[in-house]
Amino acid sequence: MPERLASVASQSLEGVPRVVFVCTQNSARSQLAAAIWARRSQVPAASAGTRPAERVHPRAVKVARRRGLDPTSWRTAQVSDVLKRDDLVIAVCDVAYEQLPAAAQPRVHWSVPDPASKGTDAAFEAAYDDIAGRIDRLAPLVSQAS
């Protein structure tokens, strides 16, 4: 993993205008990731989905509040409505990665298990911890566009 991160970092993680986290439904993982990112980096973040749900998952909201995040403004969004040129796109699930538009470059793929499929608080907490750990490793490598 460090080798892959280094190869991406050397190519494309300087001068990033924004990070966009993408999952299929944009109802949990990508929402949590964008909120965690905002705490760890000065580079702006957004989230989107390839097939957005109607609302953010209630357990994602619960975990966010428990971890000190404010989910009151979270809304789901279609990836094509959110992505801009030069965004760093991070797909937090396999399906979303496969469905990203070809123009979504640079991109990173994180295979974070879908907590909604298990439907437990523990699954959402595990997803939070997984995402937070990945962000802690990546955020120092990403510099903002001037």
N, CA, C and O of each residue as an XYZ file, in Angstrom:
584
protein
N       0.820     -1.203      0.000
C       0.000      0.000      0.000
C       0.861      1.263      0.000
O       0.573      2.170     -0.781
N       1.909      1.375      0.835
C       2.710      2.602      0.787
C       3.301      2.880     -0.586
O       3.423      4.037     -0.987
N       3.672      1.816     -1.315
C       4.227      2.020     -2.652
C       3.178      2.632     -3.583
O       3.477      3.558     -4.337
N       1.956      2.115     -3.527
C       0.887      2.636     -4.386
C       0.582      4.086     -4.029
O       0.375      4.918     -4.912
N       0.557      4.382     -2.739
C       0.287      5.747     -2.292
C       1.389      6.678     -2.775
O       1.117      7.791     -3.225
N       2.630      6.221     -2.681
C       3.752      7.049     -3.123
C       3.687      7.314     -4.623
O       3.986      8.419     -5.074
N       3.295      6.297     -5.400
C       3.232      6.513     -6.844
C       2.129      7.490     -7.208
O       2.303      8.310     -8.109
N       1.009      7.418     -6.529
C      -0.071      8.375     -6.784
C       0.349      9.756     -6.305
O       0.131     10.753     -6.993
N       0.952      9.808     -5.125
C       1.342     11.101     -4.554
C       2.343     11.815     -5.439
O       2.255     13.028     -5.630
N       3.285     11.078     -5.975
C       4.294     11.731     -6.802
C       3.697     12.250     -8.102
O       4.229     13.188     -8.696
N       2.598     11.650     -8.550
C       1.996     12.046     -9.815
C       0.988     13.178     -9.667
O       0.932     14.065    -10.518
N       0.189     13.164     -8.599
C      -1.004     13.977     -8.694
C      -1.532     14.596     -7.414
O      -2.635     15.143     -7.435
N      -0.832     14.546     -6.328
C      -1.413     15.022     -5.081
C      -0.892     16.390     -4.643
O      -1.101     16.808     -3.504
N      -0.228     17.064     -5.536
C       0.188     18.442     -5.268
C      -0.750     19.367     -6.032
O      -1.068     19.123     -7.196
N      -1.180     20.413     -5.376
C      -2.051     21.373     -6.036
C      -3.466     20.867     -6.257
O      -4.094     21.195     -7.264
N      -3.972     20.072     -5.323
C      -5.328     19.525     -5.429
C      -6.330     20.604     -5.009
O      -6.242     21.122     -3.896
N      -7.277     20.948     -5.879
C      -8.252     21.976     -5.504
C      -9.300     21.468     -4.526
O      -9.809     22.225     -3.699
N      -9.627     20.153     -4.626
C     -10.674     19.596     -3.778
C     -10.597     18.079     -3.839
O     -10.161     17.506     -4.838
N     -11.024     17.439     -2.762
C     -11.132     15.983     -2.715
C     -12.621     15.644     -2.724
O     -13.400     16.218     -1.963
N     -13.009     14.705     -3.593
C     -14.400     14.257     -3.643
C     -14.428     12.770     -3.317
O     -13.826     11.957     -4.019
N     -15.126     12.427     -2.255
C     -15.290     11.034     -1.846
C     -16.574     10.500     -2.483
O     -17.630     11.129     -2.414
N     -16.455      9.324     -3.104
C     -17.591      8.753     -3.836
C     -17.863      7.334     -3.351
O     -16.948      6.522     -3.213
N     -19.135      7.053     -3.097
C     -19.594      5.681     -2.901
C     -20.875      5.527     -3.704
O     -21.344      6.484     -4.319
N     -21.423      4.372     -3.701
C     -22.583      4.133     -4.556
C     -23.762      5.022     -4.167
O     -24.259      5.791     -4.991
N     -24.211      4.920     -2.911
C     -25.418      5.634     -2.516
C     -25.165      6.998     -1.879
O     -26.109      7.757     -1.663
N     -23.920      7.318     -1.577
C     -23.607      8.599     -0.962
C     -24.413      8.786      0.326
O     -24.845      9.894      0.648
N     -24.605      7.694      1.050
C     -25.430      7.766      2.248
C     -24.682      7.479      3.539
O     -25.246      7.634      4.622
N     -23.413      7.060      3.448
C     -22.676      6.749      4.676
C     -21.173      6.966      4.506
O     -20.628      7.943      5.021
N     -20.500      6.063      3.789
C     -19.040      6.107      3.723
C     -18.508      7.416      3.155
O     -17.612      8.024      3.742
N     -19.039      7.853      2.038
C     -18.525      9.083      1.425
C     -18.862     10.311      2.265
O     -18.074     11.254      2.327
N     -20.011     10.306      2.902
C     -20.392     11.411      3.784
C     -19.441     11.489      4.981
O     -18.931     12.558      5.318
N     -19.215     10.343      5.608
C     -18.291     10.298      6.746
C     -16.889     10.718      6.315
O     -16.225     11.483      7.014
N     -16.444     10.221      5.169
C     -15.095     10.537      4.695
C     -14.912     12.039      4.479
O     -13.903     12.605      4.900
N     -15.866     12.679      3.835
C     -15.742     14.124      3.591
C     -15.696     14.903      4.906
O     -14.945     15.870      5.036
N     -16.495     14.480      5.867
C     -16.503     15.171      7.160
C     -15.209     14.943      7.936
O     -14.683     15.867      8.556
N     -14.703     13.728      7.902
C     -13.426     13.442      8.573
C     -12.306     14.228      7.888
O     -11.465     14.830      8.555
N     -12.302     14.217      6.549
C     -11.286     14.951      5.790
C     -11.261     16.427      6.197
O     -10.191     17.004      6.393
N     -12.430     17.022      6.320
C     -12.515     18.443      6.656
C     -11.852     18.748      7.998
O     -11.385     19.866      8.216
N     -11.809     17.786      8.878
C     -11.135     17.965     10.175
C      -9.621     17.801     10.075
O      -8.882     18.301     10.924
N      -9.160     17.104      9.041
C      -7.751     16.731      8.969
C      -6.955     17.487      7.910
O      -5.729     17.387      7.872
N      -7.637     18.241      7.052
C      -6.941     18.882      5.946
C      -7.558     20.237      5.622
O      -8.744     20.473      5.854
N      -6.729     21.112      5.083
C      -7.191     22.418      4.611
C      -7.780     22.324      3.201
O      -8.470     23.237      2.749
N      -7.503     21.214      2.511
C      -8.026     21.015      1.168
C      -9.532     20.735      1.291
O      -9.926     19.833      2.030
N     -10.368     21.483      0.589
C     -11.819     21.265      0.676
C     -12.214     19.848      0.246
O     -11.508     19.194     -0.521
N     -13.353     19.397      0.757
C     -13.858     18.063      0.418
C     -15.352     18.116      0.146
O     -16.067     18.989      0.638
N     -15.804     17.148     -0.659
C     -17.222     16.974     -0.957
C     -17.469     15.473     -1.048
O     -16.533     14.674     -1.025
N     -18.736     15.105     -1.150
C     -19.071     13.695     -1.332
C     -20.170     13.569     -2.377
O     -20.935     14.502     -2.620
N     -20.229     12.382     -2.992
C     -21.218     12.138     -4.042
C     -21.422     10.637     -4.195
O     -20.684      9.830     -3.630
N     -22.441     10.283     -4.973
C     -22.726      8.881     -5.213
C     -22.993      8.599     -6.681
O     -23.436      9.474     -7.425
N     -22.719      7.368     -7.085
C     -23.009      6.981     -8.457
C     -24.493      6.675     -8.632
O     -25.032      6.823     -9.729
N     -25.148      6.254     -7.571
C     -26.611      6.043     -7.539
C     -27.105      6.504     -6.166
O     -27.405      5.673     -5.309
N     -27.191      7.807     -5.952
C     -27.473      8.335     -4.614
C     -28.806      7.866     -4.036
O     -29.811      7.745     -4.735
N     -28.770      7.613     -2.748
C     -29.984      7.287     -2.000
C     -30.800      8.566     -1.805
O     -30.331      9.667     -2.094
N     -31.997      8.405     -1.323
C     -32.840      9.572     -1.070
C     -32.367     10.371      0.135
O     -32.582     11.580      0.217
N     -31.715      9.676      1.074
C     -31.260     10.367      2.288
C     -30.011      9.694      2.834
O     -29.663      8.575      2.455
N     -29.358     10.396      3.720
C     -28.191      9.850      4.408
C     -28.686      8.797      5.406
O     -29.725      8.970      6.043
N     -27.943      7.729      5.527
C     -28.330      6.633      6.418
C     -28.357      7.121      7.874
O     -27.412      7.771      8.320
N     -29.420      6.816      8.612
C     -29.525      7.279     10.002
C     -28.379      6.809     10.903
O     -27.984      7.519     11.828
N     -27.850      5.623     10.636
C     -26.728      5.152     11.469
C     -25.448      5.931     11.155
O     -24.612      6.107     12.041
N     -25.279      6.393      9.937
C     -24.122      7.242      9.615
C     -24.242      8.563     10.372
O     -23.252      9.075     10.895
N     -25.438      9.105     10.428
C     -25.682     10.341     11.173
C     -25.382     10.122     12.656
O     -24.757     10.964     13.302
N     -25.827      8.997     13.180
C     -25.611      8.653     14.596
C     -24.116      8.562     14.915
O     -23.653      9.125     15.907
N     -23.374      7.858     14.077
C     -21.923      7.719     14.285
C     -21.242      9.081     14.164
O     -20.353      9.406     14.951
N     -21.653      9.861     13.193
C     -21.058     11.192     13.011
C     -21.230     12.020     14.276
O     -20.272     12.622     14.762
N     -22.421     12.051     14.801
C     -22.668     12.831     16.029
C     -21.864     12.298     17.197
O     -21.309     13.064     17.984
N     -21.804     10.980     17.306
C     -21.049     10.363     18.401
C     -19.558     10.712     18.307
O     -18.870     10.788     19.325
N     -19.066     10.922     17.082
C     -17.656     11.248     16.866
C     -17.410     12.757     16.773
O     -16.309     13.182     16.422
N     -18.415     13.560     17.081
C     -18.232     15.005     17.116
C     -18.348     15.704     15.777
O     -17.936     16.857     15.646
N     -18.899     15.034     14.781
C     -19.111     15.641     13.475
C     -20.536     16.192     13.413
O     -21.421     15.718     14.125
N     -20.750     17.186     12.563
C     -22.073     17.779     12.413
C     -22.688     17.372     11.067
O     -22.305     17.912     10.029
N     -23.625     16.437     11.073
C     -24.226     15.968      9.822
C     -25.469     16.745      9.379
O     -26.145     16.322      8.441
N     -25.780     17.849     10.017
C     -27.039     18.537      9.718
C     -27.148     19.016      8.272
O     -28.257     19.110      7.748
N     -26.048     19.317      7.625
C     -26.108     19.803      6.243
C     -25.891     18.699      5.203
O     -25.891     18.978      4.004
N     -25.708     17.471      5.639
C     -25.449     16.382      4.699
C     -26.658     16.120      3.819
O     -27.780     15.987      4.309
N     -26.422     16.048      2.516
C     -27.426     15.689      1.521
C     -26.757     14.746      0.525
O     -25.548     14.825      0.308
N     -27.522     13.876     -0.064
C     -26.932     13.004     -1.078
C     -26.882     13.755     -2.411
O     -27.677     14.662     -2.656
N     -25.934     13.360     -3.266
C     -25.746     14.049     -4.539
C     -25.215     13.080     -5.592
O     -24.520     12.115     -5.275
N     -25.547     13.348     -6.815
C     -25.081     12.574     -7.966
C     -23.656     12.994     -8.311
O     -23.356     14.187     -8.356
N     -22.784     12.030     -8.551
C     -21.381     12.319     -8.824
C     -21.211     13.281     -9.999
O     -20.353     14.163     -9.949
N     -21.998     13.131    -11.035
C     -21.858     14.012    -12.204
C     -22.222     15.462    -11.887
O     -21.793     16.374    -12.594
N     -23.004     15.682    -10.838
C     -23.368     17.043    -10.433
C     -22.328     17.677     -9.511
O     -22.360     18.885     -9.279
N     -21.416     16.875     -8.988
C     -20.461     17.347     -7.988
C     -19.049     17.503     -8.545
O     -18.366     18.484     -8.250
N     -18.616     16.540     -9.346
C     -17.225     16.534     -9.822
C     -16.884     17.744    -10.669
O     -17.666     18.182    -11.512
N     -15.688     18.274    -10.420
C     -15.126     19.351    -11.228
C     -13.768     18.897    -11.740
O     -13.156     17.972    -11.205
N     -13.325     19.555    -12.762
C     -12.012     19.254    -13.336
C     -10.941     19.370    -12.258
O     -10.959     20.311    -11.464
N     -10.034     18.445    -12.227
C      -8.883     18.416    -11.318
C      -9.195     18.011     -9.889
O      -8.290     18.019     -9.055
N     -10.459     17.650     -9.559
C     -10.741     17.100     -8.237
C      -9.972     15.796     -8.067
O      -9.817     15.031     -9.019
N      -9.497     15.548     -6.869
C      -8.962     14.237     -6.526
C     -10.165     13.399     -6.113
O     -10.847     13.732     -5.143
N     -10.430     12.331     -6.826
C     -11.585     11.489     -6.566
C     -11.139     10.254     -5.788
O     -10.227      9.539     -6.204
N     -11.792     10.016     -4.658
C     -11.502      8.839     -3.850
C     -12.783      8.025     -3.754
O     -13.738      8.427     -3.089
N     -12.794      6.883     -4.422
C     -13.932      5.974     -4.352
C     -13.740      5.102     -3.115
O     -12.721      4.426     -2.975
N     -14.723      5.123     -2.224
C     -14.605      4.364     -0.984
C     -15.302      3.007     -1.072
O     -15.438      2.304     -0.070
N     -15.742      2.647     -2.278
C     -16.307      1.307     -2.476
C     -15.999      0.830     -3.890
O     -15.729      1.622     -4.792
N     -16.047     -0.480     -4.053
C     -15.680     -1.100     -5.321
C     -16.627     -0.737     -6.459
O     -16.180     -0.403     -7.557
N     -17.915     -0.800     -6.207
C     -18.897     -0.537     -7.256
C     -18.764      0.891     -7.772
O     -18.763      1.124     -8.980
N     -18.655      1.838     -6.858
C     -18.529      3.240     -7.271
C     -17.257      3.443     -8.093
O     -17.273      4.173     -9.084
N     -16.175      2.816     -7.700
C     -14.925      2.960     -8.443
C     -15.103      2.510     -9.891
O     -14.624      3.157    -10.823
N     -15.794      1.397    -10.058
C     -16.017      0.864    -11.403
C     -16.951      1.744    -12.223
O     -16.913      1.695    -13.453
N     -17.783      2.543    -11.577
C     -18.759      3.371    -12.275
C     -18.344      4.837    -12.406
O     -19.118      5.651    -12.910
N     -17.150      5.179    -11.965
C     -16.708      6.569    -12.076
C     -16.599      6.992    -13.539
O     -16.205      6.192    -14.387
N     -16.940      8.229    -13.835
C     -16.749      8.728    -15.200
C     -15.266      8.692    -15.569
O     -14.408      8.890    -14.709
N     -14.966      8.445    -16.820
C     -13.573      8.362    -17.277
C     -12.807      9.643    -16.985
O     -11.600      9.601    -16.749
N     -13.482     10.764    -16.999
C     -12.822     12.047    -16.753
C     -12.454     12.263    -15.290
O     -11.748     13.220    -14.969
N     -12.915     11.400    -14.411
C     -12.622     11.543    -12.976
C     -11.179     11.120    -12.717
O     -10.902      9.969    -12.382
N     -10.278     12.066    -12.878
C      -8.839     11.828    -12.695
C      -8.252     13.002    -11.939
O      -8.684     14.129    -12.183
N      -7.317     12.824    -11.058
C      -6.799     11.545    -10.569
C      -7.804     10.865     -9.648
O      -8.715     11.494     -9.111
N      -7.610      9.576     -9.485
C      -8.526      8.816     -8.641
C      -7.775      7.820     -7.773
O      -6.703      7.328     -8.125
N      -8.380      7.546     -6.629
C      -7.849      6.581     -5.671
C      -8.997      5.631     -5.339
O     -10.157      6.041     -5.316
N      -8.676      4.370     -5.085
C      -9.695      3.372     -4.770
C      -9.447      2.814     -3.375
O      -8.397      2.235     -3.097
N     -10.436      3.000     -2.505
C     -10.421      2.397     -1.172
C     -11.599      1.445     -1.094
O     -12.734      1.851     -1.343
N     -11.360      0.223     -0.764
C     -12.427     -0.770     -0.647
C     -12.868     -0.852      0.809
O     -12.396     -1.701      1.565
N     -13.770      0.029      1.189
C     -14.297      0.067      2.555
C     -15.623     -0.703      2.554
O     -16.534     -0.361      1.799
N     -15.736     -1.731      3.386
C     -16.986     -2.504      3.412
C     -18.206     -1.617      3.703
O     -18.135     -0.686      4.505
N     -19.302     -1.921      3.046
C     -20.537     -1.157      3.204
C     -21.178     -1.472      4.549
O     -21.615     -2.601      4.770
N     -21.242     -0.494      5.456
C     -21.838     -0.768      6.762
C     -23.349     -0.967      6.686
O     -23.926     -1.632      7.546
N     -23.991     -0.405      5.676
C     -25.442     -0.535      5.557
C     -25.863     -1.987      5.312
O     -26.962     -2.392      5.689
N     -24.989     -2.758      4.682
C     -25.342     -4.156      4.410
C     -25.445     -4.970      5.694
O     -26.194     -5.944      5.759
N     -24.685     -4.564      6.720
C     -24.778     -5.235      8.023
C     -25.843     -4.580      8.887
O     -26.519     -5.251      9.666
N     -25.991     -3.258      8.745
C     -27.039     -2.550      9.450
C     -26.873     -2.435     10.947
O     -27.861     -2.277     11.665
N     -25.642     -2.512     11.439
C     -25.414     -2.394     12.886
C     -24.576     -1.154     13.189
O     -23.824     -0.667     12.344
N     -24.723     -0.662     14.402
C     -23.886      0.461     14.825
C     -22.411      0.084     14.742
O     -21.576      0.902     14.355
N     -22.096     -1.152     15.104
C     -20.702     -1.608     15.067
C     -20.136     -1.543     13.647
O     -18.971     -1.185     13.473
N     -20.922     -1.876     12.644
C     -20.452     -1.822     11.253
C     -20.172     -0.383     10.836
O     -19.197     -0.121     10.131
N     -21.012      0.547     11.263
C     -20.792      1.954     10.928
C     -19.588      2.513     11.684
O     -18.837      3.323     11.141
N     -19.402      2.094     12.909
C     -18.212      2.503     13.672
C     -16.948      1.964     13.013
O     -15.945      2.673     12.918
N     -16.990      0.713     12.558
C     -15.831      0.111     11.884
C     -15.520      0.855     10.591
O     -14.351      1.086     10.280
N     -16.543      1.233      9.837
C     -16.327      1.996      8.600
C     -15.700      3.342      8.921
O     -14.784      3.782      8.226
N     -16.185      3.998      9.966
C     -15.617      5.281     10.386
C     -14.126      5.110     10.689
O     -13.296      5.872     10.191
N     -13.792      4.111     11.503
C     -12.393      3.892     11.890
C     -11.513      3.579     10.684
O     -10.392      4.077     10.584
N     -12.014      2.762      9.778
C     -11.275      2.407      8.566
C     -10.994      3.659      7.736
O      -9.858      3.900      7.327
N     -12.015      4.437      7.497
C     -11.876      5.658      6.697
C     -10.962      6.660      7.377
O     -10.105      7.257      6.725
N     -11.132      6.854      8.677
C     -10.299      7.813      9.418
C      -8.824      7.416      9.342
O      -7.962      8.279      9.178
N      -8.532      6.136      9.459
C      -7.144      5.679      9.358
C      -6.551      5.946      7.984
O      -5.396      6.359      7.874
N      -7.326      5.714      6.948
C      -6.848      5.961      5.585
C      -6.624      7.462      5.353
O      -5.639      7.866      4.736
N      -7.540      8.262      5.852
C      -7.400      9.715      5.709
C      -6.182     10.209      6.472
O      -5.459     11.079      5.987
N      -5.947      9.670      7.648
C      -4.767     10.078      8.424
C      -3.473      9.808      7.659
O      -2.503     10.553      7.801
N      -3.451      8.749      6.851
C      -2.255      8.447      6.053
C      -2.175      9.291      4.783
O      -1.080      9.655      4.355
N      -3.315      9.605      4.179
C      -3.317     10.314      2.902
C      -3.248     11.836      3.048
O      -2.532     12.493      2.293
N      -3.964     12.389      3.986
C      -4.080     13.850      4.096
C      -2.726     14.578      4.113
O      -2.605     15.615      3.462
N      -1.717     14.089      4.818
C      -0.430     14.807      4.804
C       0.249     14.837      3.438
O       1.150     15.649      3.225
N      -0.158     13.978      2.510
C       0.443     13.908      1.187
C      -0.237     14.823      0.168
O       0.279     15.029     -0.930
N      -1.387     15.366      0.536
C      -2.185     16.176     -0.393
C      -1.992     17.643     -0.066
O      -2.205     18.077      1.066
N      -1.585     18.405     -1.080
C      -1.433     19.840     -0.877
C      -2.457     20.586     -1.728
O      -2.831     20.156     -2.819
N      -2.886     21.698     -1.196
C      -3.941     22.493     -1.838
C      -3.408     23.295     -3.019
O      -2.258     23.731     -3.041
N      -4.282     23.471     -3.991
C      -3.953     24.337     -5.123
C      -3.837     25.766     -4.631
O      -4.567     26.187     -3.734
N      -2.912     26.508     -5.226
C      -2.764     27.901     -4.786
C      -3.580     28.849     -5.616
O      -3.562     30.056     -5.371
